């Protein structure tokens, strides 16, 4: 399964218009503040966004954030603006093609945000095997993931690995697909 996911997101999809389903898309408009931050994202990064919506936690200034399955980096660049120049955002993805897009636009975004140095970095890796990356345990304030954990072959390992990287009191925010069939109307409205 991992190989087919990597193939689809790395080589088959070139823009969000190529998605075969709308199951993993964002249908509602973001808040005004987030919409303004999204306006600062390079078009080549935004056009390769395949998420289903990310909850942006409050009070992120100066925080250290890990994005699991960062893709082309759209959410990382929004978070970069929220943590400010003194914070840091680390994006993890398994697809070299997506990471190439994210990395190619680091300097452009730092100039756009008026930062003197980069506060983002992108690492290639598997979200089930975060221990194989050079990440210090207990070093992140917040971990986010946008419609990626459902693609993992070992969801328990993802959550275990993520928990090991959170500081005491750290938080994890993720949006995802939680069912593989339509939910009856009465349950969806409950």
Secondary structure, DSSP 8 states (H G I E B T S, - for coil): -HHHHHHIIIII-SSGGG-S-STTS--S---HHHHHHHTTS-HHHHTT---S-----S--TT-EEEEET-TTSHHHHHHHHHH-TTSEEEEEES-HHHHHHHHHTHHHHHHHHT-SS--EEEEE--TT-GGGSS--TT-EEEEEEES-GGG-S-HHHHHHHHHHHEEEEEEEEEE----SS---HHHHT-
